[in-house]
């Protein structure tokens, strides 16, 4: 068994090129300065991803500068989101942001929420 120490300043979140292009379009359309990625404690599995357009960070947000996109994440969620990849995909007739979280230990059937082991 190995023990890893999480250092918030070293957290990483990635956007695919498709997600980056779509995020830039939506930020411009909303007239916002960036996007906040938050978690909501709800859904059938525990946590849901929430994306909001923002003009400035809130107290406790960590800013990620990803290829021209300001992404803000509340520090309290960094341990659960470290290593997250955000993609923008088309499934059938719907296009949406898809989250690939290496810390998720399960997802609900609809894919809207996820669980993690206690951190």
Secondary structure, 3 states (H helix, E strand, C coil): CCCCCCCHHHCCEEECHHHHHHHHHHHHHHCCCEEEEEEECCCCCCEEEEEEEECCCCCCEEEEEECCEEEEEEHHHHHHHCCEEEEEEEECCEEEEEEECCCCCEECCCCCEEECCCC
